[in-house]
Amino acid sequence: MKIDEAFDELSQLKTVFEKYRPNMAFQFKIVERWSGPFKDWYKKEVPGKKASKESGIYFIADMEENILYIGKAGANNLGAEIWGKFRAPNDKGQFVNSPLAKWAPADKYRNAIISGNILISAAIIKPQEHAAFAEVYLQVWCVRNGGLPVLNKRIG
């Protein structure tokens, strides 16, 4: 799944809930998309000053926008959740302590994460309880359309 496909799928789900299950309706706002690989802008606050303390979902993708990981922040900590997947870079700007790199199933994914040659996108979701639902929904959607993203170990 590509990043834009995931956002489109989430938008469709939102529309269905608004129409058929208004008590389950939620809002989501795509955080400003960062251009270029993570290594070029990681020194800025991720995912931005306002979004950093919100709940939502985030995607880690390769440079072709194929989603490698779908994550969530359900406790108004979107920035901390994203950084938790990378940890502080070393003096060469490499993310050698990244948990994602450690459990990557192949060297190409591990090397992309360590070097920061990946893309990150995020969306704020309100109410915050719906962030977990959105994450699981999109992971299941991926499974039904080709498989769980390669860096997700399990659904949820």
URZICOR-V759379 format. One record per pair of residues at least 6 apart in sequence whose C-alpha atoms are under 8 Angstrom apart, sorted by sequence separation. I is the first residue (numbers start at 1). J is the second residue. D is the distance in Angstrom with one decimal. If there is no record, write none. Layout:
BEGIN
i | j | d
I | J | D
I | J | D
END
This chain:
BEGIN
i | j | d
17 | 23 | 8.0
18 | 24 | 7.5
46 | 52 | 6.3
61 | 67 | 4.2
62 | 68 | 6.8
72 | 78 | 7.4
89 | 95 | 4.5
90 | 96 | 7.1
104 | 110 | 5.4
112 | 118 | 6.2
125 | 131 | 5.8
142 | 148 | 5.4
148 | 154 | 7.8
17 | 24 | 6.0
18 | 25 | 5.2
45 | 52 | 7.6
60 | 67 | 5.9
61 | 68 | 4.9
88 | 95 | 6.6
89 | 96 | 6.9
142 | 149 | 7.1
148 | 155 | 7.8
17 | 25 | 5.2
18 | 26 | 7.9
59 | 67 | 6.3
60 | 68 | 5.6
61 | 69 | 6.8
73 | 81 | 6.0
87 | 95 | 6.7
89 | 97 | 7.6
101 | 109 | 7.1
102 | 110 | 7.1
140 | 148 | 7.4
17 | 26 | 7.9
59 | 68 | 7.4
60 | 69 | 5.1
72 | 81 | 7.4
86 | 95 | 5.9
88 | 97 | 7.5
101 | 110 | 4.5
139 | 148 | 6.1
59 | 69 | 5.7
60 | 70 | 6.7
87 | 97 | 6.1
100 | 110 | 7.5
101 | 111 | 7.4
139 | 149 | 7.5
14 | 25 | 6.4
59 | 70 | 4.8
86 | 97 | 6.8
87 | 98 | 5.6
14 | 26 | 6.4
58 | 70 | 5.9
59 | 71 | 6.4
86 | 98 | 4.2
101 | 113 | 5.9
14 | 27 | 7.4
57 | 70 | 7.2
58 | 71 | 5.3
85 | 98 | 5.8
86 | 99 | 6.6
100 | 113 | 7.4
101 | 114 | 6.4
57 | 71 | 5.6
58 | 72 | 6.1
84 | 98 | 7.9
85 | 99 | 5.8
86 | 100 | 7.0
57 | 72 | 4.2
85 | 100 | 5.9
98 | 113 | 7.6
140 | 155 | 7.2
31 | 47 | 7.4
56 | 72 | 5.7
57 | 73 | 6.1
98 | 114 | 7.1
139 | 155 | 6.2
55 | 72 | 7.6
56 | 73 | 5.3
139 | 156 | 7.8
55 | 73 | 5.0
56 | 74 | 6.4
95 | 113 | 6.8
96 | 114 | 5.3
54 | 73 | 7.8
55 | 74 | 5.0
95 | 114 | 4.4
136 | 155 | 6.2
31 | 51 | 7.0
55 | 75 | 5.9
56 | 76 | 7.9
94 | 114 | 5.2
95 | 115 | 6.5
136 | 156 | 5.2
54 | 75 | 7.5
55 | 76 | 4.3
57 | 78 | 7.6
94 | 115 | 5.2
95 | 116 | 6.9
135 | 156 | 6.9
54 | 76 | 4.0
55 | 77 | 6.0
56 | 78 | 6.4
93 | 115 | 7.6
94 | 116 | 6.8
7 | 30 | 7.9
53 | 76 | 4.9
54 | 77 | 5.7
55 | 78 | 5.6
52 | 76 | 7.8
53 | 77 | 4.9
54 | 78 | 5.6
58 | 82 | 7.5
132 | 156 | 7.3
52 | 77 | 6.2
53 | 78 | 6.0
37 | 63 | 7.2
52 | 78 | 5.1
53 | 79 | 6.6
51 | 78 | 6.9
52 | 79 | 4.2
86 | 113 | 7.9
28 | 56 | 8.0
51 | 79 | 7.4
52 | 80 | 7.4
47 | 78 | 7.3
48 | 79 | 7.8
47 | 79 | 5.6
46 | 79 | 5.4
45 | 79 | 7.7
47 | 82 | 8.0
46 | 82 | 7.5
46 | 83 | 7.6
105 | 150 | 7.3
104 | 150 | 7.7
105 | 151 | 7.4
104 | 151 | 6.0
103 | 151 | 7.4
62 | 112 | 7.6
100 | 151 | 6.8
76 | 128 | 7.3
75 | 128 | 6.9
39 | 93 | 7.3
63 | 117 | 6.8
65 | 119 | 7.0
74 | 128 | 5.5
62 | 117 | 7.3
63 | 118 | 5.6
74 | 129 | 6.3
3 | 59 | 7.2
62 | 118 | 4.9
63 | 119 | 6.1
74 | 130 | 7.8
61 | 118 | 5.7
62 | 119 | 6.0
74 | 131 | 5.6
3 | 61 | 7.5
60 | 118 | 6.7
61 | 119 | 5.0
73 | 131 | 6.7
74 | 132 | 6.4
60 | 119 | 5.7
61 | 120 | 6.3
72 | 131 | 6.1
73 | 132 | 7.7
59 | 119 | 8.0
60 | 120 | 4.8
72 | 132 | 6.2
59 | 120 | 5.6
60 | 121 | 6.8
3 | 65 | 5.8
58 | 120 | 7.0
59 | 121 | 5.2
2 | 65 | 5.3
3 | 66 | 6.7
58 | 121 | 5.6
59 | 122 | 6.1
72 | 135 | 6.1
2 | 66 | 4.6
3 | 67 | 6.2
58 | 122 | 4.0
71 | 135 | 6.4
1 | 66 | 5.8
2 | 67 | 5.6
57 | 122 | 5.7
58 | 123 | 6.4
70 | 135 | 6.6
1 | 67 | 5.8
56 | 122 | 7.2
57 | 123 | 5.5
56 | 123 | 5.5
57 | 124 | 6.7
56 | 124 | 4.3
57 | 125 | 7.3
70 | 138 | 7.8
55 | 124 | 5.7
56 | 125 | 4.5
70 | 139 | 7.0
54 | 124 | 6.3
55 | 125 | 5.9
56 | 126 | 7.6
54 | 125 | 7.9
55 | 126 | 7.2
56 | 128 | 6.9
51 | 124 | 6.9
55 | 128 | 5.3
57 | 131 | 6.1
47 | 122 | 7.3
56 | 131 | 4.9
39 | 115 | 6.9
55 | 131 | 6.5
39 | 116 | 4.4
57 | 134 | 7.3
38 | 116 | 5.2
39 | 117 | 6.3
57 | 135 | 6.4
37 | 116 | 6.5
38 | 117 | 6.2
39 | 118 | 7.8
70 | 149 | 7.3
37 | 117 | 5.1
38 | 118 | 5.7
69 | 149 | 5.4
37 | 118 | 5.2
38 | 119 | 5.8
68 | 149 | 4.8
69 | 150 | 6.8
37 | 119 | 5.3
38 | 120 | 6.9
67 | 149 | 6.2
68 | 150 | 5.3
69 | 151 | 5.1
70 | 152 | 6.9
36 | 119 | 6.9
68 | 151 | 5.4
69 | 152 | 5.5
68 | 152 | 7.4
34 | 119 | 7.8
34 | 120 | 7.3
33 | 120 | 7.9
34 | 121 | 7.2
33 | 121 | 6.0
33 | 122 | 7.8
31 | 121 | 7.1
30 | 121 | 8.0
31 | 122 | 5.5
30 | 122 | 6.1
31 | 123 | 5.2
30 | 123 | 4.1
31 | 124 | 6.8
29 | 123 | 5.3
30 | 124 | 6.4
28 | 123 | 6.3
29 | 124 | 5.2
28 | 124 | 5.4
29 | 125 | 6.7
28 | 125 | 4.4
27 | 125 | 5.7
28 | 126 | 6.4
26 | 125 | 7.0
27 | 126 | 5.2
26 | 126 | 5.7
27 | 127 | 7.3
26 | 127 | 6.3
26 | 130 | 7.0
3 | 121 | 7.5
10 | 134 | 7.3
10 | 138 | 7.6
9 | 138 | 7.7
6 | 138 | 6.9
1 | 142 | 6.6
1 | 145 | 8.0
END
